Amino acid sequence: MTGTGDESFIAAVKPLVDAIGGEMLPPDEACPDDVVLTWEGAAAVAVRLPQLADSLDHILAAMERRKGMPLADLDRKAKQEVVRVLEARGAFSVRHGVETVAGALGVSRFTVYNYLNRQKES
């Protein structure tokens, strides 16, 4: 982004930025909440982090890509595994997280809570 030979650094961090749903910007366009990454003593790229609610949508979309099908089409056991992974990643600390996950899985909020409770009993 700076054009000073840091393209390989930017290429190296791009998969991480994409995985978290961030946006890469030139360092001179960074806002106070952005993270400016420095490489070899110079600002190489700024990363704009996603809002928490957007992160959950991004995580759900990535899970669908990994599963190769809509999450709603998974069997019960696979949906329970998705809920376990999402809980470990903090998905249910986001406002309306249970509702968002329930919608993506094609189940009720009650079902998501049952999956969560089942995990705590194990």
Backbone atoms as SQL, in Angstrom:
CREATE TABLE atoms (id INTEGER PRIMARY KEY, chain TEXT, resi INTEGER, resn TEXT, atom TEXT, x REAL, y REAL, z REAL);
INSERT INTO atoms VALUES
  (1, 'A', 1, 'MET', 'N', 0.816, -1.196, 0.000),
  (2, 'A', 1, 'MET', 'CA', 0.000, 0.000, 0.000),
  (3, 'A', 1, 'MET', 'C', 0.861, 1.262, 0.000),
  (4, 'A', 2, 'THR', 'N', 2.072, 1.113, 0.542),
  (5, 'A', 2, 'THR', 'CA', 2.958, 2.266, 0.530),
  (6, 'A', 2, 'THR', 'C', 3.859, 2.270, -0.688),
  (7, 'A', 3, 'GLY', 'N', 3.979, 1.111, -1.337),
  (8, 'A', 3, 'GLY', 'CA', 4.784, 1.043, -2.537),
  (9, 'A', 3, 'GLY', 'C', 6.280, 1.082, -2.256),
  (10, 'A', 4, 'THR', 'N', 6.701, 0.765, -1.044),
  (11, 'A', 4, 'THR', 'CA', 8.119, 0.838, -0.699),
  (12, 'A', 4, 'THR', 'C', 8.729, -0.546, -0.505),
  (13, 'A', 5, 'GLY', 'N', 8.277, -1.541, -1.239),
  (14, 'A', 5, 'GLY', 'CA', 8.846, -2.865, -1.132),
  (15, 'A', 5, 'GLY', 'C', 8.254, -3.717, -0.039),
  (16, 'A', 6, 'ASP', 'N', 7.161, -3.276, 0.562),
  (17, 'A', 6, 'ASP', 'CA', 6.542, -4.064, 1.637),
  (18, 'A', 6, 'ASP', 'C', 5.369, -4.898, 1.127),
  (19, 'A', 7, 'GLU', 'N', 5.306, -5.098, -0.185),
  (20, 'A', 7, 'GLU', 'CA', 4.212, -5.873, -0.770),
  (21, 'A', 7, 'GLU', 'C', 4.168, -7.295, -0.240),
  (22, 'A', 8, 'SER', 'N', 5.343, -7.905, 0.003),
  (23, 'A', 8, 'SER', 'CA', 5.354, -9.277, 0.515),
  (24, 'A', 8, 'SER', 'C', 4.806, -9.330, 1.943),
  (25, 'A', 9, 'PHE', 'N', 5.089, -8.310, 2.742),
  (26, 'A', 9, 'PHE', 'CA', 4.521, -8.240, 4.093),
  (27, 'A', 9, 'PHE', 'C', 3.002, -8.117, 4.018),
  (28, 'A', 10, 'ILE', 'N', 2.529, -7.246, 3.165),
  (29, 'A', 10, 'ILE', 'CA', 1.087, -7.043, 3.006),
  (30, 'A', 10, 'ILE', 'C', 0.430, -8.330, 2.514),
  (31, 'A', 11, 'ALA', 'N', 1.061, -9.009, 1.560),
  (32, 'A', 11, 'ALA', 'CA', 0.525, -10.281, 1.065),
  (33, 'A', 11, 'ALA', 'C', 0.493, -11.324, 2.174),
  (34, 'A', 12, 'ALA', 'N', 1.475, -11.273, 3.079),
  (35, 'A', 12, 'ALA', 'CA', 1.530, -12.243, 4.172),
  (36, 'A', 12, 'ALA', 'C', 0.428, -12.018, 5.204),
  (37, 'A', 13, 'VAL', 'N', 0.078, -10.760, 5.471),
  (38, 'A', 13, 'VAL', 'CA', -0.947, -10.495, 6.499),
  (39, 'A', 13, 'VAL', 'C', -2.363, -10.494, 5.925),
  (40, 'A', 14, 'LYS', 'N', -2.492, -10.430, 4.615),
  (41, 'A', 14, 'LYS', 'CA', -3.822, -10.364, 3.998),
  (42, 'A', 14, 'LYS', 'C', -4.728, -11.530, 4.389),
  (43, 'A', 15, 'PRO', 'N', -4.256, -12.798, 4.390),
  (44, 'A', 15, 'PRO', 'CA', -5.155, -13.885, 4.805),
  (45, 'A', 15, 'PRO', 'C', -5.693, -13.713, 6.232),
  (46, 'A', 16, 'LEU', 'N', -4.875, -13.194, 7.124),
  (47, 'A', 16, 'LEU', 'CA', -5.324, -12.949, 8.498),
  (48, 'A', 16, 'LEU', 'C', -6.373, -11.850, 8.533),
  (49, 'A', 17, 'VAL', 'N', -6.123, -10.775, 7.823),
  (50, 'A', 17, 'VAL', 'CA', -7.083, -9.664, 7.778),
  (51, 'A', 17, 'VAL', 'C', -8.399, -10.141, 7.172),
  (52, 'A', 18, 'ASP', 'N', -8.321, -10.925, 6.112),
  (53, 'A', 18, 'ASP', 'CA', -9.531, -11.468, 5.496),
  (54, 'A', 18, 'ASP', 'C', -10.274, -12.391, 6.458),
  (55, 'A', 19, 'ALA', 'N', -9.534, -13.207, 7.198),
  (56, 'A', 19, 'ALA', 'CA', -10.158, -14.160, 8.122),
  (57, 'A', 19, 'ALA', 'C', -10.927, -13.462, 9.233),
  (58, 'A', 20, 'ILE', 'N', -10.472, -12.306, 9.657),
  (59, 'A', 20, 'ILE', 'CA', -11.180, -11.592, 10.723),
  (60, 'A', 20, 'ILE', 'C', -12.216, -10.615, 10.176),
  (61, 'A', 21, 'GLY', 'N', -12.279, -10.508, 8.853),
  (62, 'A', 21, 'GLY', 'CA', -13.254, -9.609, 8.243),
  (63, 'A', 21, 'GLY', 'C', -12.809, -8.159, 8.255),
  (64, 'A', 22, 'GLY', 'N', -11.494, -7.951, 8.348),
  (65, 'A', 22, 'GLY', 'CA', -10.958, -6.590, 8.358),
  (66, 'A', 22, 'GLY', 'C', -10.809, -6.030, 6.956),
  (67, 'A', 23, 'GLU', 'N', -10.367, -4.784, 6.915),
  (68, 'A', 23, 'GLU', 'CA', -10.163, -4.093, 5.644),
  (69, 'A', 23, 'GLU', 'C', -8.775, -3.476, 5.669),
  (70, 'A', 24, 'MET', 'N', -8.019, -3.653, 4.594),
  (71, 'A', 24, 'MET', 'CA', -6.683, -3.076, 4.503),
  (72, 'A', 24, 'MET', 'C', -6.753, -1.727, 3.793),
  (73, 'A', 25, 'LEU', 'N', -6.045, -0.747, 4.373),
  (74, 'A', 25, 'LEU', 'CA', -6.043, 0.618, 3.842),
  (75, 'A', 25, 'LEU', 'C', -4.619, 1.160, 3.817),
  (76, 'A', 26, 'PRO', 'N', -4.376, 2.170, 2.991),
  (77, 'A', 26, 'PRO', 'CA', -3.076, 2.843, 3.082),
  (78, 'A', 26, 'PRO', 'C', -2.933, 3.465, 4.483),
  (79, 'A', 27, 'PRO', 'N', -1.745, 3.454, 5.038),
  (80, 'A', 27, 'PRO', 'CA', -1.552, 3.978, 6.396),
  (81, 'A', 27, 'PRO', 'C', -2.001, 5.429, 6.577),
  (82, 'A', 28, 'ASP', 'N', -1.872, 6.238, 5.524),
  (83, 'A', 28, 'ASP', 'CA', -2.260, 7.645, 5.656),
  (84, 'A', 28, 'ASP', 'C', -3.778, 7.844, 5.685),
  (85, 'A', 29, 'GLU', 'N', -4.546, 6.771, 5.458),
  (86, 'A', 29, 'GLU', 'CA', -6.005, 6.847, 5.536),
  (87, 'A', 29, 'GLU', 'C', -6.541, 6.250, 6.841),
  (88, 'A', 30, 'ALA', 'N', -5.631, 5.895, 7.747),
  (89, 'A', 30, 'ALA', 'CA', -6.032, 5.259, 9.004),
  (90, 'A', 30, 'ALA', 'C', -6.775, 6.230, 9.907),
  (91, 'A', 31, 'CYS', 'N', -7.811, 5.707, 10.558),
  (92, 'A', 31, 'CYS', 'CA', -8.549, 6.439, 11.583),
  (93, 'A', 31, 'CYS', 'C', -7.947, 6.059, 12.940),
  (94, 'A', 32, 'PRO', 'N', -8.308, 6.779, 13.988),
  (95, 'A', 32, 'PRO', 'CA', -7.741, 6.466, 15.307),
  (96, 'A', 32, 'PRO', 'C', -8.002, 5.028, 15.775),
  (97, 'A', 33, 'ASP', 'N', -9.107, 4.413, 15.364),
  (98, 'A', 33, 'ASP', 'CA', -9.418, 3.049, 15.797),
  (99, 'A', 33, 'ASP', 'C', -8.784, 1.972, 14.919),
  (100, 'A', 34, 'ASP', 'N', -8.150, 2.359, 13.827),
  (101, 'A', 34, 'ASP', 'CA', -7.504, 1.393, 12.947),
  (102, 'A', 34, 'ASP', 'C', -6.165, 0.965, 13.540),
  (103, 'A', 35, 'VAL', 'N', -5.689, -0.192, 13.107),
  (104, 'A', 35, 'VAL', 'CA', -4.397, -0.710, 13.549),
  (105, 'A', 35, 'VAL', 'C', -3.413, -0.525, 12.401),
  (106, 'A', 36, 'VAL', 'N', -2.361, 0.256, 12.642),
  (107, 'A', 36, 'VAL', 'CA', -1.339, 0.474, 11.627),
  (108, 'A', 36, 'VAL', 'C', -0.207, -0.530, 11.868),
  (109, 'A', 37, 'LEU', 'N', 0.071, -1.338, 10.847),
  (110, 'A', 37, 'LEU', 'CA', 1.134, -2.334, 10.937),
  (111, 'A', 37, 'LEU', 'C', 2.418, -1.749, 10.365),
  (112, 'A', 38, 'THR', 'N', 3.485, -1.913, 11.109),
  (113, 'A', 38, 'THR', 'CA', 4.785, -1.382, 10.712),
  (114, 'A', 38, 'THR', 'C', 5.684, -2.520, 10.271),
  (115, 'A', 39, 'TRP', 'N', 6.412, -2.286, 9.183),
  (116, 'A', 39, 'TRP', 'CA', 7.338, -3.282, 8.664),
  (117, 'A', 39, 'TRP', 'C', 8.658, -2.585, 8.351),
  (118, 'A', 40, 'GLU', 'N', 9.722, -3.100, 8.928),
  (119, 'A', 40, 'GLU', 'CA', 11.057, -2.537, 8.743),
  (120, 'A', 40, 'GLU', 'C', 11.087, -1.040, 9.029),
  (121, 'A', 41, 'GLY', 'N', 10.430, -0.659, 10.113),
  (122, 'A', 41, 'GLY', 'CA', 10.478, 0.718, 10.593),
  (123, 'A', 41, 'GLY', 'C', 9.537, 1.699, 9.923),
  (124, 'A', 42, 'ALA', 'N', 8.719, 1.239, 8.995),
  (125, 'A', 42, 'ALA', 'CA', 7.802, 2.154, 8.298),
  (126, 'A', 42, 'ALA', 'C', 6.385, 1.591, 8.332),
  (127, 'A', 43, 'ALA', 'N', 5.425, 2.487, 8.380),
  (128, 'A', 43, 'ALA', 'CA', 4.019, 2.075, 8.335),
  (129, 'A', 43, 'ALA', 'C', 3.755, 1.431, 6.978),
  (130, 'A', 44, 'ALA', 'N', 3.322, 0.164, 7.007),
  (131, 'A', 44, 'ALA', 'CA', 3.117, -0.578, 5.757),
  (132, 'A', 44, 'ALA', 'C', 1.657, -0.602, 5.332),
  (133, 'A', 45, 'VAL', 'N', 0.765, -0.814, 6.283),
  (134, 'A', 45, 'VAL', 'CA', -0.650, -0.945, 5.963),
  (135, 'A', 45, 'VAL', 'C', -1.464, -0.680, 7.228),
  (136, 'A', 46, 'ALA', 'N', -2.643, -0.140, 7.045),
  (137, 'A', 46, 'ALA', 'CA', -3.574, 0.041, 8.159),
  (138, 'A', 46, 'ALA', 'C', -4.666, -1.005, 8.026),
  (139, 'A', 47, 'VAL', 'N', -5.115, -1.515, 9.165),
  (140, 'A', 47, 'VAL', 'CA', -6.172, -2.518, 9.176),
  (141, 'A', 47, 'VAL', 'C', -7.358, -1.950, 9.941),
  (142, 'A', 48, 'ARG', 'N', -8.487, -1.911, 9.264),
  (143, 'A', 48, 'ARG', 'CA', -9.735, -1.491, 9.899),
  (144, 'A', 48, 'ARG', 'C', -10.456, -2.751, 10.356),
  (145, 'A', 49, 'LEU', 'N', -10.620, -2.868, 11.655),
  (146, 'A', 49, 'LEU', 'CA', -11.268, -4.044, 12.227),
  (147, 'A', 49, 'LEU', 'C', -12.780, -3.951, 12.059),
  (148, 'A', 50, 'PRO', 'N', -13.443, -5.089, 11.910),
  (149, 'A', 50, 'PRO', 'CA', -14.898, -5.074, 11.731),
  (150, 'A', 50, 'PRO', 'C', -15.610, -4.807, 13.057),
  (151, 'A', 51, 'GLN', 'N', -16.848, -4.385, 12.960),
  (152, 'A', 51, 'GLN', 'CA', -17.702, -4.276, 14.134),
  (153, 'A', 51, 'GLN', 'C', -18.000, -5.689, 14.623),
  (154, 'A', 52, 'LEU', 'N', -18.253, -5.863, 15.901),
  (155, 'A', 52, 'LEU', 'CA', -18.487, -7.200, 16.446),
  (156, 'A', 52, 'LEU', 'C', -19.623, -7.929, 15.735),
  (157, 'A', 53, 'ALA', 'N', -20.718, -7.249, 15.501),
  (158, 'A', 53, 'ALA', 'CA', -21.857, -7.904, 14.847),
  (159, 'A', 53, 'ALA', 'C', -21.478, -8.364, 13.436),
  (160, 'A', 54, 'ASP', 'N', -20.685, -7.562, 12.740),
  (161, 'A', 54, 'ASP', 'CA', -20.233, -7.948, 11.406),
  (162, 'A', 54, 'ASP', 'C', -19.295, -9.146, 11.482),
  (163, 'A', 55, 'SER', 'N', -18.527, -9.221, 12.573),
  (164, 'A', 55, 'SER', 'CA', -17.612, -10.352, 12.743),
  (165, 'A', 55, 'SER', 'C', -18.381, -11.662, 12.815),
  (166, 'A', 56, 'LEU', 'N', -19.498, -11.674, 13.522),
  (167, 'A', 56, 'LEU', 'CA', -20.290, -12.891, 13.632),
  (168, 'A', 56, 'LEU', 'C', -20.799, -13.315, 12.261),
  (169, 'A', 57, 'ASP', 'N', -21.294, -12.391, 11.488),
  (170, 'A', 57, 'ASP', 'CA', -21.746, -12.718, 10.135),
  (171, 'A', 57, 'ASP', 'C', -20.591, -13.264, 9.298),
  (172, 'A', 58, 'HIS', 'N', -19.422, -12.670, 9.457),
  (173, 'A', 58, 'HIS', 'CA', -18.246, -13.123, 8.716),
  (174, 'A', 58, 'HIS', 'C', -17.854, -14.537, 9.141),
  (175, 'A', 59, 'ILE', 'N', -17.895, -14.824, 10.430),
  (176, 'A', 59, 'ILE', 'CA', -17.559, -16.156, 10.943),
  (177, 'A', 59, 'ILE', 'C', -18.551, -17.186, 10.411),
  (178, 'A', 60, 'LEU', 'N', -19.834, -16.846, 10.422),
  (179, 'A', 60, 'LEU', 'CA', -20.856, -17.767, 9.914),
  (180, 'A', 60, 'LEU', 'C', -20.652, -18.050, 8.429),
  (181, 'A', 61, 'ALA', 'N', -20.340, -17.021, 7.657),
  (182, 'A', 61, 'ALA', 'CA', -20.101, -17.205, 6.221),
  (183, 'A', 61, 'ALA', 'C', -18.878, -18.083, 5.987),
  (184, 'A', 62, 'ALA', 'N', -17.832, -17.891, 6.789),
  (185, 'A', 62, 'ALA', 'CA', -16.627, -18.718, 6.652),
  (186, 'A', 62, 'ALA', 'C', -16.925, -20.172, 7.005),
  (187, 'A', 63, 'MET', 'N', -17.756, -20.392, 8.025),
  (188, 'A', 63, 'MET', 'CA', -18.116, -21.757, 8.402),
  (189, 'A', 63, 'MET', 'C', -18.907, -22.431, 7.282),
  (190, 'A', 64, 'GLU', 'N', -19.801, -21.680, 6.648),
  (191, 'A', 64, 'GLU', 'CA', -20.551, -22.233, 5.516),
  (192, 'A', 64, 'GLU', 'C', -19.608, -22.633, 4.387),
  (193, 'A', 65, 'ARG', 'N', -18.619, -21.776, 4.107),
  (194, 'A', 65, 'ARG', 'CA', -17.669, -22.102, 3.040),
  (195, 'A', 65, 'ARG', 'C', -16.895, -23.370, 3.396),
  (196, 'A', 66, 'ARG', 'N', -16.474, -23.493, 4.659),
  (197, 'A', 66, 'ARG', 'CA', -15.726, -24.681, 5.083),
  (198, 'A', 66, 'ARG', 'C', -16.568, -25.948, 5.008),
  (199, 'A', 67, 'LYS', 'N', -17.840, -25.832, 5.364),
  (200, 'A', 67, 'LYS', 'CA', -18.732, -26.994, 5.337),
  (201, 'A', 67, 'LYS', 'C', -19.188, -27.319, 3.923),
  (202, 'A', 68, 'GLY', 'N', -19.121, -26.330, 3.036),
  (203, 'A', 68, 'GLY', 'CA', -19.518, -26.563, 1.652),
  (204, 'A', 68, 'GLY', 'C', -21.015, -26.559, 1.429),
  (205, 'A', 69, 'MET', 'N', -21.762, -26.054, 2.395),
  (206, 'A', 69, 'MET', 'CA', -23.220, -25.997, 2.259),
  (207, 'A', 69, 'MET', 'C', -23.764, -25.001, 3.271),
  (208, 'A', 70, 'PRO', 'N', -25.004, -24.565, 3.085),
  (209, 'A', 70, 'PRO', 'CA', -25.614, -23.688, 4.085),
  (210, 'A', 70, 'PRO', 'C', -25.656, -24.399, 5.445),
  (211, 'A', 71, 'LEU', 'N', -25.407, -23.650, 6.501),
  (212, 'A', 71, 'LEU', 'CA', -25.414, -24.242, 7.840),
  (213, 'A', 71, 'LEU', 'C', -26.772, -24.841, 8.174),
  (214, 'A', 72, 'ALA', 'N', -27.831, -24.286, 7.625),
  (215, 'A', 72, 'ALA', 'CA', -29.179, -24.808, 7.879),
  (216, 'A', 72, 'ALA', 'C', -29.362, -26.219, 7.318),
  (217, 'A', 73, 'ASP', 'N', -28.533, -26.607, 6.354),
  (218, 'A', 73, 'ASP', 'CA', -28.646, -27.930, 5.741),
  (219, 'A', 73, 'ASP', 'C', -27.850, -29.012, 6.486),
  (220, 'A', 74, 'LEU', 'N', -27.111, -28.623, 7.519),
  (221, 'A', 74, 'LEU', 'CA', -26.324, -29.590, 8.289),
  (222, 'A', 74, 'LEU', 'C', -27.233, -30.469, 9.139),
  (223, 'A', 75, 'ASP', 'N', -26.748, -31.646, 9.500),
  (224, 'A', 75, 'ASP', 'CA', -27.516, -32.496, 10.414),
  (225, 'A', 75, 'ASP', 'C', -27.363, -31.974, 11.857),
  (226, 'A', 76, 'ARG', 'N', -28.135, -32.531, 12.753),
  (227, 'A', 76, 'ARG', 'CA', -28.169, -32.035, 14.132),
  (228, 'A', 76, 'ARG', 'C', -26.797, -32.066, 14.789),
  (229, 'A', 77, 'LYS', 'N', -26.075, -33.162, 14.619),
  (230, 'A', 77, 'LYS', 'CA', -24.748, -33.290, 15.240),
  (231, 'A', 77, 'LYS', 'C', -23.795, -32.203, 14.731),
  (232, 'A', 78, 'ALA', 'N', -23.820, -31.954, 13.433),
  (233, 'A', 78, 'ALA', 'CA', -22.960, -30.921, 12.845),
  (234, 'A', 78, 'ALA', 'C', -23.355, -29.530, 13.337),
  (235, 'A', 79, 'LYS', 'N', -24.659, -29.291, 13.507),
  (236, 'A', 79, 'LYS', 'CA', -25.113, -28.003, 14.037),
  (237, 'A', 79, 'LYS', 'C', -24.644, -27.822, 15.474),
  (238, 'A', 80, 'GLN', 'N', -24.678, -28.895, 16.259),
  (239, 'A', 80, 'GLN', 'CA', -24.190, -28.813, 17.636),
  (240, 'A', 80, 'GLN', 'C', -22.697, -28.474, 17.652),
  (241, 'A', 81, 'GLU', 'N', -21.951, -29.048, 16.732),
  (242, 'A', 81, 'GLU', 'CA', -20.520, -28.748, 16.629),
  (243, 'A', 81, 'GLU', 'C', -20.299, -27.283, 16.250),
  (244, 'A', 82, 'VAL', 'N', -21.109, -26.764, 15.336),
  (245, 'A', 82, 'VAL', 'CA', -21.017, -25.354, 14.945),
  (246, 'A', 82, 'VAL', 'C', -21.262, -24.467, 16.166),
  (247, 'A', 83, 'VAL', 'N', -22.270, -24.794, 16.948),
  (248, 'A', 83, 'VAL', 'CA', -22.573, -24.003, 18.149),
  (249, 'A', 83, 'VAL', 'C', -21.400, -24.064, 19.123),
  (250, 'A', 84, 'ARG', 'N', -20.784, -25.240, 19.270),
  (251, 'A', 84, 'ARG', 'CA', -19.636, -25.379, 20.173),
  (252, 'A', 84, 'ARG', 'C', -18.481, -24.471, 19.727),
  (253, 'A', 85, 'VAL', 'N', -18.191, -24.490, 18.432),
  (254, 'A', 85, 'VAL', 'CA', -17.117, -23.656, 17.889),
  (255, 'A', 85, 'VAL', 'C', -17.445, -22.175, 18.073),
  (256, 'A', 86, 'LEU', 'N', -18.686, -21.815, 17.785),
  (257, 'A', 86, 'LEU', 'CA', -19.094, -20.415, 17.919),
  (258, 'A', 86, 'LEU', 'C', -19.024, -19.946, 19.371),
  (259, 'A', 87, 'GLU', 'N', -19.401, -20.813, 20.290),
  (260, 'A', 87, 'GLU', 'CA', -19.310, -20.429, 21.704),
  (261, 'A', 87, 'GLU', 'C', -17.850, -20.205, 22.091),
  (262, 'A', 88, 'ALA', 'N', -16.969, -21.068, 21.625),
  (263, 'A', 88, 'ALA', 'CA', -15.546, -20.923, 21.930),
  (264, 'A', 88, 'ALA', 'C', -14.986, -19.622, 21.362),
  (265, 'A', 89, 'ARG', 'N', -15.560, -19.161, 20.272),
  (266, 'A', 89, 'ARG', 'CA', -15.095, -17.921, 19.634),
  (267, 'A', 89, 'ARG', 'C', -15.819, -16.684, 20.162),
  (268, 'A', 90, 'GLY', 'N', -16.713, -16.857, 21.129),
  (269, 'A', 90, 'GLY', 'CA', -17.379, -15.718, 21.748),
  (270, 'A', 90, 'GLY', 'C', -18.584, -15.186, 21.012),
  (271, 'A', 91, 'ALA', 'N', -19.148, -15.987, 20.128),
  (272, 'A', 91, 'ALA', 'CA', -20.264, -15.525, 19.301),
  (273, 'A', 91, 'ALA', 'C', -21.487, -15.139, 20.114),
  (274, 'A', 92, 'PHE', 'N', -21.649, -15.743, 21.272),
  (275, 'A', 92, 'PHE', 'CA', -22.873, -15.504, 22.028),
  (276, 'A', 92, 'PHE', 'C', -22.739, -14.349, 23.014),
  (277, 'A', 93, 'SER', 'N', -21.584, -13.684, 22.981),
  (278, 'A', 93, 'SER', 'CA', -21.433, -12.470, 23.784),
  (279, 'A', 93, 'SER', 'C', -21.859, -11.237, 22.990),
  (280, 'A', 94, 'VAL', 'N', -22.079, -11.425, 21.689),
  (281, 'A', 94, 'VAL', 'CA', -22.544, -10.343, 20.822),
  (282, 'A', 94, 'VAL', 'C', -24.055, -10.214, 20.977),
  (283, 'A', 95, 'ARG', 'N', -24.523, -8.989, 21.043),
  (284, 'A', 95, 'ARG', 'CA', -25.968, -8.770, 21.153),
  (285, 'A', 95, 'ARG', 'C', -26.683, -9.445, 19.985),
  (286, 'A', 96, 'HIS', 'N', -27.720, -10.160, 20.280),
  (287, 'A', 96, 'HIS', 'CA', -28.514, -10.915, 19.300),
  (288, 'A', 96, 'HIS', 'C', -27.728, -12.063, 18.675),
  (289, 'A', 97, 'GLY', 'N', -26.654, -12.489, 19.327),
  (290, 'A', 97, 'GLY', 'CA', -25.843, -13.583, 18.809),
  (291, 'A', 97, 'GLY', 'C', -26.624, -14.873, 18.675),
  (292, 'A', 98, 'VAL', 'N', -27.419, -15.198, 19.696),
  (293, 'A', 98, 'VAL', 'CA', -28.199, -16.442, 19.650),
  (294, 'A', 98, 'VAL', 'C', -29.192, -16.386, 18.493),
  (295, 'A', 99, 'GLU', 'N', -29.851, -15.252, 18.338),
  (296, 'A', 99, 'GLU', 'CA', -30.823, -15.122, 17.254),
  (297, 'A', 99, 'GLU', 'C', -30.151, -15.231, 15.884),
  (298, 'A', 100, 'THR', 'N', -28.997, -14.603, 15.740),
  (299, 'A', 100, 'THR', 'CA', -28.271, -14.638, 14.470),
  (300, 'A', 100, 'THR', 'C', -27.848, -16.063, 14.130),
  (301, 'A', 101, 'VAL', 'N', -27.302, -16.765, 15.128),
  (302, 'A', 101, 'VAL', 'CA', -26.861, -18.144, 14.908),
  (303, 'A', 101, 'VAL', 'C', -28.065, -19.046, 14.622),
  (304, 'A', 102, 'ALA', 'N', -29.133, -18.862, 15.377),
  (305, 'A', 102, 'ALA', 'CA', -30.338, -19.674, 15.153),
  (306, 'A', 102, 'ALA', 'C', -30.835, -19.497, 13.712),
  (307, 'A', 103, 'GLY', 'N', -30.859, -18.269, 13.243),
  (308, 'A', 103, 'GLY', 'CA', -31.294, -18.017, 11.872),
  (309, 'A', 103, 'GLY', 'C', -30.396, -18.696, 10.851),
  (310, 'A', 104, 'ALA', 'N', -29.086, -18.630, 11.078),
  (311, 'A', 104, 'ALA', 'CA', -28.144, -19.252, 10.147),
  (312, 'A', 104, 'ALA', 'C', -28.274, -20.773, 10.145),
  (313, 'A', 105, 'LEU', 'N', -28.565, -21.344, 11.324),
  (314, 'A', 105, 'LEU', 'CA', -28.696, -22.793, 11.431),
  (315, 'A', 105, 'LEU', 'C', -30.087, -23.299, 11.050),
  (316, 'A', 106, 'GLY', 'N', -31.046, -22.383, 10.915),
  (317, 'A', 106, 'GLY', 'CA', -32.410, -22.787, 10.591),
  (318, 'A', 106, 'GLY', 'C', -33.098, -23.480, 11.753),
  (319, 'A', 107, 'VAL', 'N', -32.758, -23.060, 12.974),
  (320, 'A', 107, 'VAL', 'CA', -33.371, -23.628, 14.176),
  (321, 'A', 107, 'VAL', 'C', -33.894, -22.479, 15.036),
  (322, 'A', 108, 'SER', 'N', -34.585, -22.831, 16.102),
  (323, 'A', 108, 'SER', 'CA', -35.087, -21.806, 17.010),
  (324, 'A', 108, 'SER', 'C', -34.006, -21.387, 18.009),
  (325, 'A', 109, 'ARG', 'N', -34.230, -20.257, 18.649),
  (326, 'A', 109, 'ARG', 'CA', -33.327, -19.826, 19.730),
  (327, 'A', 109, 'ARG', 'C', -33.303, -20.869, 20.830),
  (328, 'A', 110, 'PHE', 'N', -34.462, -21.438, 21.115),
  (329, 'A', 110, 'PHE', 'CA', -34.570, -22.472, 22.143),
  (330, 'A', 110, 'PHE', 'C', -33.628, -23.640, 21.834),
  (331, 'A', 111, 'THR', 'N', -33.568, -24.036, 20.575),
  (332, 'A', 111, 'THR', 'CA', -32.688, -25.134, 20.162),
  (333, 'A', 111, 'THR', 'C', -31.226, -24.759, 20.389),
  (334, 'A', 112, 'VAL', 'N', -30.849, -23.529, 20.040),
  (335, 'A', 112, 'VAL', 'CA', -29.464, -23.088, 20.266),
  (336, 'A', 112, 'VAL', 'C', -29.148, -23.134, 21.756),
  (337, 'A', 113, 'TYR', 'N', -30.071, -22.642, 22.596),
  (338, 'A', 113, 'TYR', 'CA', -29.850, -22.703, 24.045),
  (339, 'A', 113, 'TYR', 'C', -29.729, -24.153, 24.514),
  (340, 'A', 114, 'ASN', 'N', -30.514, -25.053, 23.958),
  (341, 'A', 114, 'ASN', 'CA', -30.400, -26.471, 24.311),
  (342, 'A', 114, 'ASN', 'C', -29.019, -27.014, 23.942),
  (343, 'A', 115, 'TYR', 'N', -28.520, -26.654, 22.751),
  (344, 'A', 115, 'TYR', 'CA', -27.184, -27.084, 22.342),
  (345, 'A', 115, 'TYR', 'C', -26.138, -26.555, 23.326),
  (346, 'A', 116, 'LEU', 'N', -26.286, -25.300, 23.721),
  (347, 'A', 116, 'LEU', 'CA', -25.336, -24.700, 24.665),
  (348, 'A', 116, 'LEU', 'C', -25.401, -25.394, 26.024),
  (349, 'A', 117, 'ASN', 'N', -26.608, -25.656, 26.506),
  (350, 'A', 117, 'ASN', 'CA', -26.761, -26.313, 27.801),
  (351, 'A', 117, 'ASN', 'C', -26.224, -27.738, 27.759),
  (352, 'A', 118, 'ARG', 'N', -26.421, -28.411, 26.668),
  (353, 'A', 118, 'ARG', 'CA', -25.930, -29.774, 26.511),
  (354, 'A', 118, 'ARG', 'C', -24.406, -29.812, 26.624),
  (355, 'A', 119, 'GLN', 'N', -23.754, -28.798, 26.081),
  (356, 'A', 119, 'GLN', 'CA', -22.291, -28.714, 26.161),
  (357, 'A', 119, 'GLN', 'C', -21.825, -28.521, 27.589),
  (358, 'A', 120, 'LYS', 'N', -22.540, -27.699, 28.336),
  (359, 'A', 120, 'LYS', 'CA', -22.151, -27.429, 29.728),
  (360, 'A', 120, 'LYS', 'C', -22.325, -28.652, 30.612),
  (361, 'A', 121, 'GLU', 'N', -23.249, -29.525, 30.256),
  (362, 'A', 121, 'GLU', 'CA', -23.487, -30.739, 31.040),
  (363, 'A', 121, 'GLU', 'C', -22.433, -31.806, 30.748),
  (364, 'A', 122, 'SER', 'N', -21.762, -31.708, 29.610),
  (365, 'A', 122, 'SER', 'CA', -20.769, -32.723, 29.214),
  (366, 'A', 122, 'SER', 'C', -19.495, -32.615, 30.013);
